[in-house]
Amino acid sequence: MSAPSLFDAVPDGVHDLVRLRVPIHAARVALLAHAVAPLLGVNACEAFIAGYVHDIGKLGVPIAVLEAPRPLTAAERRVMQDHPVIGATLLAQVWPECPAAVQLAVRSHHERVTGTGYPFGACELSPLTALVAAADVWDALRSPRAYRAALSVADAGIEFEAEALPNQVKAAVRRIVAEQGW
């Protein structure tokens, strides 16, 4: 499927919600996840959709927290760490037919194989979840944030390697990044 038809797989109401918070990041994560999916044997359409809606729960996070130009306080961090559960709950409400694998990826995209992620401290990630997590991290590192400039490819690569995500997923992302110039 081409990118325009992949966007068509998402209901209009869900598009509207994504556009309220992180539309550019959402699209980039979706496109990167879609490009990497075949290398991992992951359903490419589900990878696109999960990447696109992964941060929909940020609708439940105040803008002041999302755009804080400084490290978050402990209380703000707890609010931010709720966004995966908020997102999965919101998706279930506004798009009951959303694939279960996509809802799981939304709920778990900040989990890490070491159990150091959130919201549950899970150690096991589905292949789709790990892919969305890796695409999310890569785009976050390469994009400017309120609290820092975008990292260079080299610096992003160093930080990316330190992420507690499956090595085969990181290798697949690195391959696509190198081949396609992400």
C-alpha positions, 0 to 999 in steps of 0.5 A: 500500500502507498502512504496515501492509501495507508492514511485512508486506513485510519478513520477521519475522527482519529486523524482529527485527534492525531492532528491536535497534538503531534501530527508531523511526528506521528506521520514520520514515525508511521512512515519509518515503521512502515519502511522497516516492517518488512525487514522484521516480518511485521504487518506493514499496514499495522506498523504504519497505523500504530506509528501514526496513532502511537502518541494519541494519548498526548491529548490527555497531557497539558500543553505546558507539560508537552512543551516544557523547555526544561526537564520535567518535574516528577509530577509532570513526568507521571502525567506524561507517562500516562499518555500510552494508557490514555491513548489505548483507551481513547482508541478503543472508544473512538475506533472500536475496530482498531486492530488489537496489535495496534492498541497494544503497541500504543499502550506499550510503546514506552516499555523497554526489554529491561523493564525500565519503561512505562507505564507497566515496566513490562520486559516483553514487547511484541514485534510491532510494539518494539518497532513503533518504540524504535521508530518513535525514539529515532524520530524524537532524537532527530527532531528539535524539542522544546528543551533541545535541538535535533541531534545529528545522525551520529549523535542520534545513533549513539543515543539510539543504540543505548535504548533497551530495545531488541537489537534486531529491531534497532539494526533494522531501523539503522538499515532503513535510516542509512538506506533512505536517509532518515 
